Amino acid sequence: MRSLCFSWVLCFSTLTFISANAAPTGTATVAPNVVRVNITSQAYDFSRPWSKRAPASKRALGAVLQGQRVLVTAESVANATYIELESPDGEQKQPALVESVDYEANLALLRPESSEFLKGQSGLSLTTAHVGDTLSVWQLEANGNLLVSKGQMTTAEVTRYPIDDSAFLVYRISVSLQMRDTATALPIVKDGKLVGLMQRYESSSNLLDLIPAPVVEHFLKDALRKPYEGFPRMGLAFSGTRDPQLRRYLGLNGSKGGVLITQTLPNGPAALAGLQKGDVILEMDEHALDADGNYQDADYGRISLGHLVCTKHFEGDAVPVKFVRDGKVQRTEIKVARRHPEQFLCEPYVFDRAPRYFILGGFVLQELSRTYLREFGNDWIHKAPMELLNIDRTQSELENDPRQRIVFLSRVLPSDVTIGYEDLRHQVVRAINGKALNSLLDVPFALEQAKDGIHLLELEGDPHQVFLDAKAVQEVGPMLQRSYRLPTLSQLE
Amino acid sequence: MYFRSLLPLLFVALLPHANGADPSLVRKSLARISNTAQEPNYRQPWLSGFTGGGSGTGWVVSSERILTNAHVVSNARFLTLEKENDPKKYIAEVEFIAHDCDLAILKVKDTSFFKGTIPLNLGGIPEIETEVSVYGYPIGGDKLSVTRGVVSRIDFRPYAHSAIDSHLSIQIDAAINPGNSGGPVLQNGKVVGVAFQGFSGDVAQNVGYMIPTPVVRRFLKDIEDGNYDRYMDLSITTFNTLNPAMRKGLGLENNDCGVLVSSVAAAGVCNGYVKPGDVILSIDGLPIASDGTVELDADRIQMAEVAERKFRGDTIKLGILRNRTPQEVVVPLERAWPFTMQANQFDLQPTYVLFGGLLFQPLSRNLLSAIQFQNPRINYLFETFVPKEVYTEHPELIVLTSILPDPINTYLNEFREGIVEEINGTPIRTLKDAAQEFAKVADFYVVRFMGNGRMLVLERAAVEAASQRIRTRYGVLKDQALNENAR
């Protein structure tokens, strides 16, 4: 058994070596325009919102850009507590700060604390690539030499990025990589220019997804502006119109393409432009759309209009739209805008800040976010509490919900105030003392409205109402803080 | 046959050597039951289903009646009985079946079966730690088997057969195995229980359950009028009032009494009598403790047991506190738990509508166990059907379960597993509504599903041209089945 395994490993590594075309550029000098990035991150534990998880270390390879900045993926610096840049030969180290970060586009820009550190580095400029191009993936050997693996670009498409569900342009290359220790955020280069950063690599299929230059470029332009604005959207959902029966029903008999609007975000860019559910968009930004929502891009051929809107445009741009309503062709302009994570009922991600919580006599009240749901492990989509998952999953149907956030009772830290309530958990709290809760910030005020010394909590599920003794809640606070070792009883920022 | 954590066991009971009973007499009153069952095919509901079988144990409960578990004879197409030392196979029929308490009565066509049998007498609830003997025909051999053990505990427990019912149940440590189901458990020559379920060996050892005689007696009494009316159910949820602030907020005295009504099912018997927020203080005069128990037969037991013992047409008297004012309400018990879609159902042909190659079926536990859905909304609505009162707008949830591929539906794959909201503007509450909308003459049939996706469009002309083609290609016998021939 053992010998079998061994020979397989040998065999595998030989294969990898041959097919990788990995030709180390045996330069004696240290690789230019790349730095190692050593990151220590400490995420908040959303199931115990008063505490942080144990620190974890990560290594990334950053691309040095002009202006002495270092580009890495946002994923690698999420919840970072300490970031250190290290020269390829390991001789110099320098602390760095995150200057700009976009978790949707998965990009972050780092600045060394001292400008001396990157002095002498020319910095990489950006270039786009096309299907068929040969691209180089850069890694560093332990001695600081550059390890280059070459692969061919197979695809350019608009697809979901890992952190949020936002869709952006991705380049995909077929390349066989011998992974070194810095396995995240590798620079991809063509003719000495930066094409993008690796964000996914699948060793079984040898496919590498990278964040391409157009997205990086957009991010860098935004990073120069304060406040950071990011990638704008239209605030609508659409569906294709390939089905000939659907086209006849919509009265699209004469034409060929177009997409059907299935939803507009209330007060979102499309709605403000007068677009409605049921309209069929024929052209966007002077480009005709096919029945799947693709346009003809000069660089990439037919790709999704998402790229056109969010990467080719900036916050506030007016994008002309041609659409059909009731058989009549009309035109309007969408003033595109980003939807910030805080604008979602259930935030798609929370990084770099402590989650809010409020401990009420042992009831732990929190605000729902997808980060909380992800605490239920890799299979969170099945393991997280059904009721809370359903809110996240169907929040596009809750657009008219007046709440800013969903306040919920995550668990009970038992005390003599909570006798009988020990089993309550994962329950949405609608109101306290008759005051509707639009976020956790409403809790302190609602608690001032106690009647006859009793707080009344209205829950969405059974038993729908729960009472707590206002005075006992006050008195039990210090005891809870001591016995459960809580640094503070509330965290409302 | 059933592999949840709790599994009903098709098993046979042998006679006890037991205390006072003459084993040879008990043996004469036992039968091995062989069931040729047909399970409906939910994937192709126009087909007759899968034929399978199982065996269990039955015993003579009164002259010319055999008692066994409901799960032994569910979906039966052909039943035979065999007795010890009698080569003949006797053909039997189900006379009464109670899926909610897993009991059934069989009758035998050839009454010569009963020659030499004696009805076994029913006893009471055995004491904890006393010895009992289990008789039956479990796996491991053909002859009668007897195992012995003690009564381990008596508790309110889920009955796995229906998946939604809980009743009094007695745990014993005698070996109970598949095939024992339906067999009698004896003590001092009297039947004290009917063996019915246990855990699979990798979950727990020496844990078997029997249906105690109060449940058996209730079943026998219920069918006296020739009908089984099921267990009556208050169809409410309650919450403890242990917390002092809760007691104060609800205006309760400091006497550890009463439970808070959390919800009242709109289709249940208490609707109109009890409201969420009421506190139930007593049930039929018995004070309810703050943890929801009552003292009954010198034991503390859940208040539901009081309703358990009632029959259809009986009433139940609840002492309640509403807005701090004590009141008394008398609730007529007219209905059992109304939401049978959440239970395993038997002897039922699946209903469906096939239109343009699209198969629409109402959501039920049977459907869920036949098809693994990927759409989380389906499971969510199934689980929250009662607490979220989904049933008020959707007494049936109509799911597009599968598509028989054809040129007219080749662009419709994205709708698979969608739940129908409306057809041509008409809200769809039941499968019948869907069938009616599809039967109307229209140029287009526009189906909207829950969520924010697009509408599905089918043209009448295309559907008409395709329907015979689809029927022939896929061997569909009938385009729809709406009548539930439920027992």
Interface residues (C-beta under 8 A of the other chain):
Chain A: A237 S239 R242 D243 P244 Q245 L246 R248 Y249 L260 T262 Q263 I381 M386 E387 L389 N390 R393 T394 S396 E397 V417 T418 I419 G420 Y421 D452 I454 H455 L456 G461 D462 P463 H464 Q465 V466 F467 L468 D469 A472
Chain B: T237 T238 F239 N240 T241 L242 N243 P244 A245 M246 K248 G249 L250 L260 S262 S263 P276 G277 S290 P376 R377 N379 Y380 E383 T384 P387 I408 Y411 L412 F444 V446 G451 N452 G453 R454 M455 V457 L458 E459 A462
